[in-house]
Amino acid sequence: FTALISIENTLFGMGNPLLDISAVVDKDFLDKFGLKLNDQILAEDKHKALFDEIVKRNKVEYHAGGSTQNSVKIAQWMIQKPQKVATFFGCIGSDQFGEILKKKAAEVHVDAHYYEQNEEPTGTCAACITGDKRSLVANLAAANCYKKEKHLDLDSNWELVKKAKVYYIAGFFLTVSPESIMKVAKHASDNNKIFCMNLSAPFISQFFKEPLMKVMPYVDILFGNETEAATFAKELDFETDDIAEIAKKTQNLPKENTKRQRVVVFTQGKDDTVATKVTMFPVLDIDQNDIVDTNGAGDAFVGGFLSALVQEHVLEECIRAGHYAANVIIRRVGCTFPEKPEFQ
């Protein structure tokens, strides 16, 4: 490995730490709560009963989740040694679920520094699994209480931000603390470090377009899937639904740090991943029967990608690592992984 990787806290992630509550459900369950296949939404009042109901299912599993947290964990898993390559910031409650998240982060050697408060309980995400599809409903609760001035701005925490070379924040965090994102993004840009972001879900481009476009000039690497890319293109009047074209137009959006050309990476499930300078990268073949659960596949792709990026590998290698990690994760429930990767 290069010298870069011998240091702790090289990768910095900030987002919504959630406990995933996953259960296999049927179409009636989705219809009852107005859920779409493969969608990600924020819980509303009408979903309160969903959380009560899903925990009563016979095969319910609890896993540490939250999109950004998943990705940094996967990156750490891919790297293995040294430990604590990844730092994670987010807000939890002072409760049992919060303790589980702390324990799970420590087990996989991620250096998590949570802002703890007791007004809201730790956030949860209902992962409703139907066959090889999943519908996610996030009840942010505590995750929504992250405060820049109470956590990010503290000297000891900001020191950890400064230590990093690569930054990753999922678009989901735009609903929580855009000012925290801007502070980190500007730091990365001013110091010619790499700032990565994810479109995360169609609703981010639709309803949080303003904060998203405010941070976009600072984004060096943008991730997303085909649905998110299409929604983003529509919101920005790109007038094309060709994914390679959308990637190119996104790459050419205004950029603060001109020393780095923006890289755009769009995954398309089993179809080729598109990356600028526009190249298509085939994913690893998988038998549909081996797909246990696609929840976390996108997060895993980003995690694998970031693990290669912090080691200063070229784009092609980063994507190969991403494809490998996603291929492992979809064979398992939740965003979980075996003890060691078999990636060369």
C-alpha positions, 0 to 999 in steps of 0.5 A: 500500500502507498504511504497514504493508507498507513494513517488513521482517519484518511476517509471522513464520512458524515451522515444519518446513523440508523438502525435498519429493521429489515423484514421480508414483506409482501406486495399487500404490505407495500400497498397498505403503506403506499410504498414503491419497489426500490424506493427510499423515502422519509417516514411520515405520520402515515408510516408510524404503524408500519414500524409497529407492524414490521417488528412483529414479523416473524423474521425481523433482523436488526442491522447497523445502517444509514447510507454513509455509515454503511459505505465507510464501514465497507471501505474499512472492511475492504482495507482491513488494516490499518484500522480506523482509516474511516471516521464517521460523524452523525447524531444518535439518541442516548438509548439502546439502539444508539448503544447498538450502533456504537458497538457495531461501528467499533466491531468493524473498526470505524472511528465513529464520533456520534453527537449524542442527545436525548430529545429524540431516539436513535433513528431507524430505517424499515427495510421492506424486502420483497424478493430481490427488491427493497423499499426503505422508509427512514425515521430519522429521529435523532439523526435529524438533530445533528448540529454543526455548532454542537459537534462539527465545529468543536476543535477536537472534531474539526481536527479529525476532519482536517486529517482526512484526504477523502470525504464522503457524504450521502445526499440524504444528509442534505435534509439534516445539516446542509451547513455542515456539508458546506463547511466540509466541502469548502475545506476539501476544495480549499485544500485540494482534497477529494469531496464525494457525494451521492444523489442517494434518492429521487426525492433529494433532487426533487425536494432538496435541489437548492442545497444539493446545487449549492454544494455541487460546485464542490463535488469532485466525485458524484455517485448515483443510480439510474433512477436518481440520475434520471430524476436529477436530469429532469430537475435540471432540464437536461432534456435527455434520458441517456445515462451517459449523456446525463453523466457528461452534463453533470460532469460539466456543471460549474466547479470550484476547484478546477485542479480536479475535473469532476468524475460522475459514476452512475450504477444501473443494477445489473447493467454496466456502470457508467463513469466519466470520461464516459466509459461503461464498466460491466458489473460481475455476473450474478445468478438472480437466485443468489440475490438475497437482498439488494439493500445496501448494494449502492452503499457497498459499491461506494464503500468499495470505490472509496477503499481504492480511492484512499489508496490512490488507485485509478478510476477503473480500479475504484469501480472494480472494487465497488463492483466486488463489494456490491456483489458480496453484499447482495448475497447477504441480508442487510449491509453485512459482510463476511470476515474478510474480502477476497479481492485482489 
